[in-house]
Amino acid sequence: MTQIREKQALQVIRQQIDEIDLQIQALLNQRTEMAQEVAKIKIANGEQTDFYRPEREAMVLRQVMERNQGPLDAKEVARLFREIMSACLAAEKPLQVAYLGPEGSFTQAATLKQFGGSIEPQPMSTIADVFNAVEKGHASYGVVPVENSTEGMVSHTLDRFINTPLRINGEVSLRIHHYLLSKESALSDVSKVYGHPQALAQCKQWLATHCPDCEQVSASSNSEAAKIVAGEPGSAAIAANRAAEIYDLRTLANNIEDEANNTTRFLVIGRQDIGRSGRDKTALLVSTKNQPGALYSLLEPLAKGGITMSRIESRPSRQGIWEYVFFIDIEGHRNDGNIAKALEQLEQASSMCRVLGSYPEAVL
């Protein structure tokens, strides 16, 4: 009798789940129809490509998390909504997004985290190729790594911002776990390890301990390293676990990164200016002459305006010997009153001041 009652109770619950699923499906289709109506209105007003609005999406996701009452975790609910918005946007017009590839890279994972799975992904061989694809209109957006919590800034990305007309349209933070992948079945059979220079550096101590005699070889990306290793006996690659399935490799070791909280930040690059989302950042590119007090003159307007600076990084300007440009990240949007005023003062105090973009803070 107990088993019969349990079976009846399960049947009732499953029936209720089926009814809820029908409601969810109907609402999803209704939401998609609304998104298509939005596209029609925008096209009627002369907008052909600007369907994706990062600030609007960030506001929606924050609201989803704030009103969530469980039992699903707030970030998990927001992740589901990200996919819903991605599918609805694809019904308007699929986004073409370039990223540092090939398939299986961490940048691909960051791309999917930001845009969801309903995009047309375009893997690129180099960071420069990602910029070029967006600059030439072959992709609507691009995703590139910009800094790692262990190894610092990605100089190739920063240098591209010196001359590009593109804007920063968003950011993605991704927890990075490195895996050692190979065709070999034992670490003792490996004599060479491939990986992106950043990944090799992030796993430096582990490699020194577990395979001190292995030759370390740089690759353009970790997924490219996995691709190479798939056809080279006696080698291994530092890569994401997804690359093992893509390139049919064995996992010899898990989580080989030296720092437990190893995280990489990625930037979304595009051609549009982004409106306020309520929680924004602004990236600046400024330069000044090499003279006493020059850096102070750049930072003074920010301090007087009560503006929080989250990062400053210098890079050679490539315009003259010992001349530098400064990449500065501040909290807030360029249209905020205090920031707009500070930018006016910065333009007077610097030889160059460019706003690389105001964009929403990472939500997930």
N, C-alpha and C positions, 0 to 999 in steps of 0.2 A: 504493500500500500504506500509506503514511504517513497519508493522509486516512482510510482505512478503520479503521486502528488508533485514530486520534483519535476517530472517530465511535463506535467500540466502547467506548472508555474513558469518553466522555461519557455514553453510554447506561447504563453501570454506575453512574456517580456519580448520575445522575438517578434511577435506580431506588432507590438508597440514600436519596436525599433524599425520595422518595415514601414509603418505608417509615418514615422518621423523622417525616414529616408525619402519618402515620396514628397513630403513637405519641403525638405532641403533641396531636392532636385528641382522642384517647381520654382522655388525662390531663386535658385542659381540661374535658371533660364530667364526668369523675370529680370534679375540684375543684369544679365548679359544684354537683354533687349534694351534696358535703360542706357547701358554703355554705348550701344549702337546708335541710340537717339542722340546722345552727347556728340558722337562723331559726326552725325549728319548736321547738327547745329554748327559745329566748328567749321566743317567744310563749307557750309552756306555762308559763313562769315569770312571765308578766305583762308582759313587755317588748313594746311594740307598734311603737316608732319608732326605738329606739336601736341600730340594726344597725351603723351606721358608727362605727368606733373609730379615731380618728386616731393614738392612741399605738400601737395594734397594727400599723396600716399602716406607720407610721414605722419600727418595729422590724423588720418584714419586709423593707422596702426597704433598710435598712442592712445586714441580713444578706445580702441578694442582692448588694449591691455588695462587701461584704467577702470573700465566698467566690468571686466571679467570677474566672476565670482566663483570660478571653479566648477567641478573638480579638475578640469584641464588647467595646466599651467598657463599663465598669461602669455608668455613668449610662444608657447606651442599654438595657442589660439591665433596669435598674430601671424605666425608662420603659415597657418592654414588660410588666413585672410590674404596674405601676400600671394598665395597661389591662386586664390579666387580672382584677385585683381589682375594678376598676370594673364589668366585665361580670358577675362572680360576685355582687357586691353588688346589681346590678340584678335578678338572678334571685331574690334575697331580697325586695327592695323598692327600686324606683328612687328615687334621691335627687332632690329638687327643690332646685335651687340658684339663688338670685337673684344677679345681678351687675350692675354698672354697664354698661349697653349704650349703643346697640343692638348688634346682631350685628356682629362685626368689631372690637370694642374690645380694648384690651390687657387689660382686666379679664376679658374672655371667655377670652383666651389663658391667663391665670393660673388661671382656673377649670378649664379643661380640663387644665392641667398638674397641678393639685392633685387633681382628682376623676376624671380620665379622661373618655372620650367617652360612657360609658353612663349619663348622667344626664339629667334633665329640666331643661334650662336655662331660666331666667326672666330675660330682659333687662329692666332697670329704667332709668328716665330719669335718676334722681338717686341720690346716695349715701343720702339720707334714705329714698327709696323702698325701697332694699335693706334697710335696718334695719327699716322698717315691715313688709316682707313676712315677715321672720323672726320679728319680735316677735308678729305676728298669726297665725303658724302657716301662712301660705300657702307658705312655703319652709322646708326643714329647715335650710339653711345659706345664708349670703351671703358674697360676696367683694367687698372694697372696697380701693381703694388707700390707703396710709397714709403712705408717704414715698418720695421720689426722691433718688438719690445726688447730683443736681445742684441741685435746687430745694428740697430739704428736705421738711418734714412737710406732709401734706394736712390743713389745719385743719378742713375740713368733717367729716372722719372722726373726728378727735380730739374735736371738740365733741359729736358724737352719743354718745360713751361717757360723758359726764357724767351723762346721765339714763336711758340704756337699761339694762334688766335683762339684756341679752345678755352672753355670755362670748366671749372670744377663744379659738378652738378650733384655730387653726393659722396658718401663715404661708407665703407663696410669694414667691420672688424671681424677677424676670423681666428679662432683658436687653432693653432697649428700643431698637429701631431705628425712626426716623421716616422716612416717605416723603411726598413732595409729590405729591398725586393731583389730577387734573383731567379734565374733558371736553375741554379744549383740548389741542392737540398741541405747543405751544411755551410756554415760560415767559414770553416777551415778550407773550403774549396774556392774561396773568393780571394783574388789578388788585386782587384781594381774596383774602386768605388766612384761612381759618377753622381753628380748632383749640381744644382745651381750653387754658385759661390756662397750665397746667403745660407743655404741649407747646410753646406759643408761646414760653415762657420758655426751654425747653430747646434751642430752635432759634434763639434771638435773634440770635446772630452770623451764622449762615448766612443768615437772612432779610435782615439789614442789608446783607450783601455782594451777594446774588444778586437780591433784589427789594426794594430800599430804598424804592421809591415805592408798594408794595402796602399797602393798608389791611388791618390785622390785626383780626379779629373773633373774639370768644370764643364757644365753643360748650360745651354741657353735657358733651360727650365728643368724642373724636376721631372715633369712628364716626358720631356725629350730624353732625359737620362734613362727613364724606364723603357722608352722606345728603343734606345741604343742597346740596353742590356738584354732586351728580348732576343737579340740576334748575336750576342757576344758571350760565349762560354767563359766561365771564370770571373765574371764581373757581377757587380750589384749596383743598385740605384737607391738613392734616398728620394722617396716620393710619398705621395698620399696613398692611403690604403686602396682607394678606388682604382689606382693605376695597376694594381696587381691583377684585378679582373680584366681590365681593358687589354693589357699586354700579356696576359697568361703567365704571370710570375708568382713565385712562392714568396711568402713573408718569412724572412729569417729572423727579424727582430721588430718589436713594437715600441712605439713612443721613445725613440732614441734621441730626442731633443734634450739638450743639457738643462734647460730651464723649464720648470713645471708649468709656468704660465706663459709659455711662448705664444705670442699673438702677433699677427700681421694686419696692418691697416692698408686698405685699398681705396683708391679714388675712382669715382665715376666721372669720366670726361665727356663733354658734349658741347653743343654750340649755343645753347640757350642761357638766358639769365633766369635764375630761380627766385620766386617770391618768398615771402616770409612763411615759415612753418610754425613759429612760436618758440622753437629751440634750434638755433642755427649757429653756424660757424662761418667765418670769412677768412679766406686765404689771400695774403698780400705778397707782392713781389716789389721790393724797394731797393734802391741803391743810392749811394752817396759818395762823395769824393773821399779819398784816403787822407783824412785830416783829423786833428785832435777833437774829440767830442762829437764826432760824426754819428756814431751809433746812439749816443745819448739824445741827439737832436731828433732821431727817428722814433725813439721810444717815449720821449716826453709827452707828445700829444695823446698817446694811448693812456699813459699814467694819469694825466690831468683829466681825461675823459672818463676815468673809472672803468676802463676796459680791461678785461682779463685776457692776457696773452698766454696761450697754451703751449706755443712752440716758436722757436726762432732757429733758423739754420742758415749758414752762409755757404755760398758756392762761388767759384771764380766766375767773373762776368764774361770772360772770353773776349772782352773789348780792349783790355790793356793789362799790363803786368801789375799784379798786386791790387787789382780792382775787383771788388766783390759785390754780389747781390745778396739780399737777405730774403728768405722765405719766412713769413710771419703768419701764424695762425692765431686768430682772436675769436672770442665768444661773442655772438650776436650777428645781426644782418647788416649789410652795408647801408640799408635804408633806415636803420635805427638812428634816431636823432643824434645821440652822442657819438656814434661811429661815423656818421656822415660829416659831422663837424671835425672830428679827428682826422679824417681822410683829407679834408681841405688843408689842414695844417701840415699834414705829411707831404702833400704835393709841393708845398712851399719849401719845406725843409730838406727835401730829397732831390736828387737829379733825375730820378724816375720813380713813379709810384703807380703800380697796376693792381687792380683788384682781379685776382685769378678766379674768384667766384664766391658767392654766398650760397650756402647749401644746408640742408637739414642735418642735424647730428644723427649718427647711426642709431636706429631704433632697436634692432635685434642684435 
